[in-house]
Amino acid sequence: MQKIILKYSLIIVVVISLSTVCYAGELIVTVKKSGNGSYINEAYVKIKNKMNGKVYKEITGEGQAIFNNLNSGVYLIKAEADGYSLKTGKLTLDFNKKNSFKAKFNLIPK
């Protein structure tokens, strides 16, 4: 009887594990000037996974910061550049549904 219970317990654990598979993907953050919409190069972008606290940092090139191999979850995003106000946001990434997400920030001059 104990062997049967153990066998079914292991099957249940495997099924639960497979149903919560987290795929990795990318987040592309675009930073532009509010008003004329031109890209801001060398903007500082920081994202933080709200669940595990892991922080990722990038500097924009051609107005974009690309973060690869992220896990699904809720991310807090900060974008800032010299002479511009700080902009923050929050985005839920679900890589079980798609493998790439985009966020856009328009920074206002100080």
GIWO-V866571 format. One record per backbone hydrogen bond with DSSP energy under -0.5 kcal/mol. CO is the residue of the C=O (numbers start at 0). NH is the residue of the N-H. If there is no record, write none. Layout:
BEGIN
co = (CO CO)
nh = (NH NH)
END
This chain:
BEGIN
co = (0 1 2 3 4 5 6 7 8 9 10 11 12 13 14 15 16 17 20 22 24 25 26 26 27 27 28 29 30 31 32 33 37 38 39 42 42 43 44 45 46 47 47 48 53 55 57 59 60 62 63 64 64 65 66 69 72 73 74 75 76 77 78 79 80 82 86 88 90 90 91 92 92 93 93 98 100 102 104 104 106 107)
nh = (4 5 6 7 8 9 10 11 12 13 14 15 16 17 18 19 19 20 22 71 69 100 28 66 29 102 64 104 39 106 36 35 32 40 42 44 59 79 57 77 55 49 75 52 48 46 44 41 63 30 60 28 66 67 26 24 92 49 90 47 88 45 86 43 83 109 78 76 74 92 93 72 94 96 97 25 27 29 31 106 33 84)
END
